[in-house]
Amino acid sequence: MSYEYPLDGWRAPGKLNLFLHVTGRTANGYHTIQTIFQFIDICDILYFEPREDGEIRRLTNPELPEDDLCVKAAQLLSKHSSVDYGVNISLTKKLPAGAGLGGGSSDAATTLIALNSLWELGLTRSELAHLGLRLGADVPVFVHGQAAWAEGVGEKFSPVLLPERCFCVIWPKIEVSTYEIFMDEELTRNSHNITIRDFLEGNSRNDLESVTRKRYPAVDRAVNWLSQFGDARMTGSGAAIFVAVERESDGRDILKSMPEEFDGFVTCSMNVHPLLDVR
């Protein structure tokens, strides 16, 4: 089998949680949430090469374990479809790990989308999203491919059409453990359900932010610093912080004065995943 794919690779965009409320906890320990996911134009890039021996292997980032989410996604798809195709997976990382930008989940989703096409499996997006949920709560929204209002454990979502804006994103060069944040006894778990109108009127926040800032002082410093430029907010469980800007040049101006302990970039949000039309 020979693969035909974009010469510049398969893109896996990051995301921002424009708000995130924790509304409860299920009997099996998962947390229920309300959030809005919007994609950003900073993307990891994946490449896939066929193997003749049926093995599924990750070639890049050898420090990562072989059971990373890209490999797991390919193995899951292979098993579900009862095929024995092999593949080498290469990944160029643009999204920092443990930053709440969804890099790992997006990589897994792009692996499912790309291999479903390259292996000519014919699975629907709904079927791929159902598989993706077994890899992580954020994977289905990337498979779904549209900015979304999400509820449940993140698997119930409805498309939303929001203004596509520019953001300045900074990151204090640390990884935050999502598990650790959700397990913290001080986490608020009883936020009331809101409507999208509430969100648009500014009645929202990130319930994980206070816990993350307490556990990770570098995140607290990042929020405090970026807040001088607007309503700075953490995405996901952190560690990345974002603020909306009018123009990309405004974001670049902010980065010029950024303390050395932080890294950052300017990005624009997207309502549609770059691979939405792939079948």
URVEN-V307384 format. One line per field, one symbol per residue. psi: psi as a letter, one per 30 degrees, with the letter a starting at -180 (. if undefined). burial: 1 if it has 16 or more other ideal C-beta (glycine too) atoms within 10 Angstrom, else 0. A space follows every 10 residues. Layout:
psi->???
burial->???
//
This chain:
psi->kkkklkfglk kjlalkjflj kjfaklfgfl kklklkkkll gkklkkkkkk kfggkjkkel iffklfglee eeeeeeeeee fhlhklkkkk kjkfkkkgfg fgeeeeeeee eeeeeeeefh fgkleeeeee eeffflffee eeeegkkkjk abgffjlkkk jlkjlkkkkl kghlkkjeee effkffkkgh kkkllfeeef ggilajffee eeeefjeeee eeeeefffga ikkkkbglgk klkkleleee eeeeffgklf fllllklklk fkkfgegk.
burial->0000000011 1111111111 1110000000 1111111111 0111111100 0000010100 0001000111 1111011101 1000111011 1001110111 1111111111 1111111110 1010101110 1100111111 1111111111 1001101001 0000011111 1101010100 1100001000 1000000010 0001011111 1110110111 1110110011 0111111111 1111100001 1001000000 0101111011 101110010
//
